[in-house]
Amino acid sequence: MINYKLINHSEYTLKERERMGFQLDADDAVPHVLLATCNRMELYWGEGAVPERALRHLYRVAAGLESALIGERAIQGQLKQAYLEALKKYHLSPHLNRLFQTAIHTGKRVRTETSISEGAVSHSQITVEILRHQNIDLRHKIISIIGVNKLTEDILKYLTARGAENIFLSNRHIEKAEELARQYNGTAMSLDKKRAMLRFTDVLICATSAPHIIVHQEDIEKDKKLLIFDLAFPRDVDESVGRFSEVTLYNLENIERFARENVSLRHKEIRKAEGIIEEEINKFYEWQSKAYERKNQFVASI
């Protein structure tokens, strides 16, 4: 039977996920698929029948219905990447292969046949939206970004499109920061100059893949007015920084809560998506039934 374990945002807080994040590490000798994002870590392994609960859950994940930001698009690519990485390492069982192939197909169907992803928001868009809600004049603020990746590049696109001119980029590998800074007329700074950079920063955006805290209490002057967006998992910014009187700190949970309160999604589109999922579940079990029938016929013939 196909087995699965889950750690996700719907059952555990950000702090709990940080503490539990590495408990799903699987035995590399056992073929498996590991889906790891900022909001979930899910492990699938085994052979034979797929339990309906596992099937429905993964289809809903692929469709964006289990995301903190309903309908978000990133999970589709993350799911596909997790499956492809597993294929490179292992010979997956037929049922595990089928499970992920059909989940990816289901996610595509939902986004093609419904409007669930129209106007869907990402963490980068919400970050910019919060800046707009706070009436921050981006042209006259100094913005510092720690971490170079697709998320921070998306934020850079939004910021520059809205007039931001004073942007500093920092990264563990300075070459990556320099390359991105050239594209968006920013300034690259070495991470070891972090404290100096934070002294003149008005808005700080962190999104590294570091397994530890990057910004500590002692890195920030206590009377410094600062707006911080910590988009990393695990977090980049020590949560105690948010207790400084002049600091406003948003982490992933805060940002997702803002999105739920300010973005409405038509229930009709969710119902459409759920209808597609049920269709695909029925198709999967038709395939599974035929697979067992063929196996039994083969066994009977020998």
Long-range contacts (C-beta under 8 A, 24 or more apart in sequence): 1-46, 1-47, 1-48, 1-49, 1-50, 1-51, 2-44, 2-45, 2-46, 2-47, 2-48, 2-49, 2-50, 2-51, 2-54, 2-93, 2-95, 2-96, 2-99, 3-44, 3-45, 3-46, 3-54, 4-42, 4-43, 4-44, 4-45, 4-54, 4-57, 4-58, 5-42, 5-43, 6-40, 6-41, 6-42, 6-43, 6-57, 7-40, 7-41, 7-42, 8-39, 8-40, 8-41, 8-42, 8-66, 9-39, 9-40, 9-68, 9-253, 9-256, 10-66, 13-253, 14-233, 14-235, 14-251, 14-252, 14-253, 17-41, 17-233, 18-233, 18-234, 18-235, 21-233, 21-234, 28-89, 31-86, 31-89, 31-90, 31-91, 31-92, 31-93, 31-96, 32-86, 32-90, 33-82, 33-83, 33-86, 33-92, 33-96, 33-100, 34-82, 34-86, 35-61, 35-78, 35-79, 35-82, 36-82, 37-74, 37-75, 37-78, 37-233, 38-123, 38-231, 38-232, 38-233, 38-252, 39-67, 39-68, 39-233, 39-252, 40-66, 44-96, 44-99, 44-100, 45-96, 46-93, 46-96, 47-93, 47-94, 47-95, 47-96, 48-93, 48-95, 49-95, 49-288, 50-95, 50-98, 50-99, 50-284, 50-288, 52-281, 54-99, 55-99, 55-281, 55-284, 56-277, 56-281, 58-99, 58-100, 58-103, 59-102, 59-103, 59-106, 59-107, 59-277, 59-280, 59-281, 60-277, 61-103, 62-103, 62-104, 62-106, 62-107, 62-110, 63-106, 63-107, 63-110, 63-111, 63-116, 63-273, 63-276, 63-277, 64-107, 64-110, 64-111, 64-116, 64-117, 64-120, 64-273, 65-116, 65-270, 65-273, 65-274, 65-277, 68-252, 68-256, 68-259, 68-260, 69-120, 69-121, 69-122, 69-123, 69-126, 69-256, 69-259, 69-263, 70-116, 70-120, 70-265, 70-270, 71-116, 71-117, 71-118, 71-120, 71-265, 71-269, 72-117, 72-120, 72-121, 72-122, 73-111, 73-117, 73-120, 73-122, 74-122, 75-107, 76-104, 76-107, 76-108, 76-111, 79-103, 79-104, 79-107, 80-104, 94-291, 95-288, 95-291, 98-284, 98-287, 98-288, 99-284, 102-280, 102-283, 102-284, 105-280, 106-276, 106-277, 106-280, 109-276, 109-280, 110-272, 110-273, 110-276, 110-277, 113-272, 113-276, 114-269, 114-272, 114-273, 114-276, 115-266, 115-269, 116-265, 116-269, 116-270, 116-272, 116-273, 119-263, 121-259, 121-263, 122-154, 123-151, 123-231, 123-252, 123-255, 123-256, 124-151, 124-152, 124-154, 124-155, 124-158, 124-231, 125-154, 125-158, 126-255, 126-256, 126-258, 126-259, 127-155, 127-158, 127-205, 127-229, 127-231, 127-250, 127-255, 128-155, 128-158, 128-159, 128-162, 129-258, 129-262, 130-229, 130-250, 130-255, 130-258, 131-203, 131-227, 132-162, 134-227, 136-202, 136-203, 136-227, 138-162, 138-163, 138-164, 138-165, 139-163, 139-164, 139-165, 140-166, 141-166, 141-202, 141-203, 142-166, 142-168, 142-200, 142-201, 142-202, 142-203, 143-167, 143-168, 143-201, 143-202, 143-203, 143-204, 143-205, 144-168, 144-169, 144-170, 144-189, 144-197, 144-198, 144-201, 144-203, 144-204, 144-205, 145-169, 145-170, 145-204, 145-205, 145-206, 145-207, 146-170, 146-171, 146-191, 146-194, 146-204, 146-205, 146-206, 146-207, 146-208, 146-214, 146-215, 146-236, 147-171, 147-206, 147-207, 147-208, 147-209, 147-232, 147-236, 148-173, 148-176, 148-177, 148-179, 148-180, 149-207, 149-209, 151-207, 151-231, 152-180, 152-205, 152-207, 153-180, 155-205, 155-207, 156-180, 156-183, 156-184, 156-186, 157-184, 160-184, 160-185, 168-197, 168-201, 170-194, 170-197, 171-208, 172-208, 172-210, 194-219, 195-219, 198-224, 198-226, 199-224, 201-226, 202-226, 202-227, 203-227, 203-228, 203-229, 204-228, 204-229, 204-237, 205-229, 205-231, 206-230, 206-231, 206-232, 206-236, 206-237, 207-231, 207-232, 207-236, 208-232, 208-236, 210-236, 213-237, 213-238, 215-241, 216-241, 217-241, 220-244, 220-247, 222-246, 229-255, 231-255
